[in-house]
Amino acid sequence: MTTGKSHDRLYQDLARSLLDELASGRYPVGSRLPAERDLALRYEVSRPTVREAIIALEVQGLVEVRVGSGAYVKRLPGENDRPGFNVTAFELTEARLLFEGEAAALAATQMTDEDLAEIEVLVQQIAEENRSPNGTETADRAFHLAIAKATRNVAVYNTVAQLWDLRGTSPEAALLHEKARHANIKPVVEEHTAILEALRARDPNAARTAMRTHLSAVLDGLLFATEERLLAEARRATQAKRDRYAKAMA
């Protein structure tokens, strides 16, 4: 995370700076923008901030991001081109981490055996969807909404549902989640199982920690979604998490 100005403000400022550079002709059509790490050093921001700025330009059709290669200029901006600045996937997942962590803690104190049975079935459905080459994340969404419902708090449920809706309605969030799917980054069953077991124990602290651990891993997956080299590291880290959870629940 960056310090000083808000993360939101930094990526917007960077997107505007890059757009101005494109308009000036510094990077002609077909040319490659500097690497993320170089832009991060030049503008003194984090790589997630650079990623969000590039996605804002990609949504506008100004650049094309090629996996493992970088961002290339697709067209030069006109006078009316300005990034739209919707909710980004990083902002959305950070918000989910805050809200859903507390929702899981509350659900642990309120849920019934029927709620647990429903959530257990959804974990199995997540595994089934992962095995399908054309699988969706329908069960994953249902899993998180079932936990929100188990809080017995309509405001909590509506908030979590709205955050999930933003995954599809915000162009920036939808684009990065689509990249993650194409990179074969799927919901990790073991992480969802850890949440289920914490809920089954009626342990709010464990439920909060398990949910936050899961959504922190989702953030990591989004960071790696467009980098082939780091995708291999992400898969190794995911396997390490799976092994750790398996040992914890043995």
ABEGO torsion letter per residue (X at the ends): XBBEBBAAAAAAAAAAAAAAAAAAGABBBGBBBBBAAAAAAAAGBBAAAAAAAAAAAAAAGABBBBBGAEBBBABBBBAABBBAGBBBAAAAAAAAAAAAAAAAAAAAAABBAAAAAAAAAAAAAAAAAAABAABBAAAAAAAAAAAAAAAGBAAAAAAAAAAAAAAAABAAAAAAAAAAAAAGBBBBAAAAAAAAAAAAAGBAAAAAAAAAAAAAAAAAAAAAAABAAAAAAAAAAAAAAAAAAAAAAX
